[in-house]
């Protein structure tokens, strides 16, 4: 299992009645993949740049896809650029992958058995491992979950998150999420103004 997969499982399990926004989750998943690629020795973070190392299969299809997507020419890609490029639609990719592997299910509604409900993780070793990390308050997972909106408040574990690479990635995720929320808010205001103009005619 990887941090990205654990984050996807936690996102599906934690807020059944209030799903997180796909955009925020996708950005956080792209950040989680950076940590997984660092652990797999597929890249290093140099300042704000992702510098690829020798590519070796990780055994995880989405993580191998992420490694193959790294920019391999100088000046390399910034963490923030990676988050926006790799993060596009990434939450759906993880939901589909977990479903393909039989790690999630779509419960049937009692009134309409033909209508599938929200995707939920099944009881599995993968889910238990993700929930153990979550319950333990593992700092990187908790910080990414806070950025994605899975928990209302960020974990209070700043000393345990020491390290330039960790700080750079988490800061980039936080900035990207704020930018996404600002764009969404601006669009909502513009749409409301447009609706008001049409009501005036």
C-alpha positions in Angstrom: 0.0 0.0 0.0 1.0 3.6 -0.5 0.1 6.9 1.1 -2.0 7.9 -1.9 -4.0 4.6 -1.7 -4.4 5.0 2.0 -5.6 8.6 1.5 -8.1 7.5 -1.1 -9.5 4.8 1.3 -9.7 7.2 4.2 -11.5 9.7 2.0 -14.1 7.1 1.1 -14.5 5.7 4.6 -14.4 8.8 6.7 -17.1 11.1 5.3 -19.9 8.8 3.9 -22.6 11.5 4.2 -20.3 14.4 3.2 -17.9 13.4 0.4 -14.8 15.6 0.0 -14.5 17.7 -3.1 -12.8 15.8 -6.0 -10.5 18.7 -6.8 -9.0 19.1 -3.4 -8.7 15.3 -3.0 -7.0 15.0 -6.4 -4.4 17.6 -5.5 -3.7 15.9 -2.1 -3.4 12.5 -3.9 -0.9 14.0 -6.3 1.1 15.3 -3.3 0.8 11.8 -1.7 2.3 10.3 -4.8 5.3 12.5 -4.4 5.9 11.0 -1.0 5.4 7.5 -2.3 7.8 8.2 -5.2 10.4 9.5 -2.7 10.0 6.4 -0.7 10.4 4.2 -3.8 13.6 6.2 -4.6 12.0 7.3 -7.9 12.6 11.0 -7.2 14.1 13.6 -4.9 12.8 17.0 -4.1 15.4 19.7 -4.7 14.1 23.0 -3.5 10.7 23.1 -5.2 11.7 20.8 -8.1 11.0 17.1 -8.6 14.2 15.5 -9.8 13.6 12.0 -11.1 15.9 9.1 -10.3 16.2 5.8 -12.1 12.8 4.4 -12.9 12.0 1.0 -11.4 8.6 -0.7 -11.1 6.9 -0.2 -7.8 4.3 -2.9 -8.2 1.5 -0.3 -7.9 -0.1 0.5 -11.3 -1.0 4.2 -10.5 2.3 4.9 -8.8 4.2 3.4 -11.8 2.1 5.6 -14.0 3.0 8.6 -11.9 6.7 7.7 -12.1 6.5 7.5 -15.9 4.8 10.9 -16.0 7.7 12.7 -14.3 9.4 15.4 -16.3 13.0 14.1 -17.0 14.6 17.1 -18.5 16.1 20.1 -16.7 14.9 22.4 -15.2 12.5 19.6 -14.2 9.0 20.3 -12.9 8.0 22.3 -9.8 6.0 20.5 -7.1 3.1 22.9 -7.8 3.1 22.3 -11.5 3.1 18.5 -10.8 0.1 18.8 -8.5 -2.0 20.6 -11.1 -0.9 18.3 -14.0 -0.9 15.0 -12.3 -3.9 15.9 -10.1 -6.3 16.4 -12.9 -9.0 13.8 -12.3 -6.8 11.7 -10.0 -9.4 11.1 -7.4 -11.6 9.3 -9.9 -8.6 7.3 -11.0 -8.0 6.0 -7.5 -11.7 5.3 -6.9 -11.8 3.3 -10.2 -8.5 1.4 -9.3 -9.8 0.5 -5.9 -13.0 -0.7 -7.4 -11.2 -2.7 -10.1 -9.1 -4.5 -7.4 -12.3 -5.3 -5.4 -11.4 -3.0 -2.5 -14.6 -1.0 -2.8 -18.2 -1.7 -3.3 -21.3 0.3 -4.3 -24.1 -0.5 -1.8 -27.5 -1.0 -3.2 -30.4 1.3 -2.0 -33.2 -0.5 -0.3 -35.9 1.3 -2.3 -34.3 1.0 -5.7 -32.0 -2.0 -6.0 -30.9 -1.0 -9.5 -29.5 2.3 -8.3 -26.0 2.1 -6.9 -25.0 4.1 -3.9 -21.8 5.8 -3.0 -18.5 3.9 -3.3 -17.4 2.5 0.1 -14.2 0.5 1.0 -14.9 -3.2 1.8 -13.4 -4.8 4.9 -9.9 -5.8 3.7 -6.3 -5.8 4.9 -5.7 -2.6 2.8 -8.6 -0.8 4.6 -7.4 -1.9 8.0 -3.9 -0.7 7.3 -5.2 2.7 6.1 -7.4 3.0 9.1 -4.5 2.1 11.4 -2.4 4.9 10.0 -5.4 7.2 10.2 -6.1 6.3 13.9 -2.4 6.6 14.8 -2.5 10.2 13.4 0.4 9.5 11.0 1.5 13.1 10.3 1.9 13.1 6.5 -1.4 11.3 6.0 -3.1 13.6 8.5 -1.7 16.7 6.8 -2.8 15.6 3.3 -6.2 14.6 4.7 -6.6 18.1 6.2 -5.7 19.7 2.9 -8.3 17.5 1.1 -11.0 18.5 3.6 -11.3 15.0 5.1 -10.8 16.4 8.6 -11.8 19.9 9.6 -8.6 20.8 11.4 -5.0 19.9 10.4 -3.1 17.6 12.7 -1.1 19.3 15.4 2.1 17.4 14.6 4.3 20.1 13.0 7.5 19.0 14.8 7.1 15.5 13.3 6.8 17.0 9.8 10.3 18.3 9.8 12.3 18.1 6.6 12.7 20.4 3.6 11.1 17.9 1.1 8.1 17.2 3.3 7.6 20.9 4.1 7.9 21.9 0.4 5.4 19.3 -0.8 2.8 20.0 1.9 3.1 23.8 1.4 2.6 23.3 -2.3 -0.5 21.2 -1.7 -1.9 23.8 0.7 -1.3 26.6 -1.8 -2.9 24.6 -4.7 -5.9 23.8 -2.6 -6.3 27.5 -1.7 -6.0 28.5 -5.3 -8.6 26.0 -6.3 -11.0 27.2 -3.7 -10.5 30.8 -4.7 -11.2 30.0 -8.4 -14.4 28.1 -7.3 -15.5 31.0 -5.2 -14.9 33.5 -7.9 -16.9 31.4 -10.4 -19.8 31.1 -7.9 -19.8 34.9 -7.6 -19.7 35.4 -11.3 -22.5 32.9 -11.9 -24.6 34.5 -9.2 -24.1 37.9 -10.8 -24.9 36.5 -14.3 -28.2 35.0 -12.9 -29.1 38.4 -11.3 -28.6 40.1 -14.7 -30.9 37.7 -16.4 -33.6 38.0 -13.6 -33.5 41.8 -14.4 -34.8 41.2 -18.0 
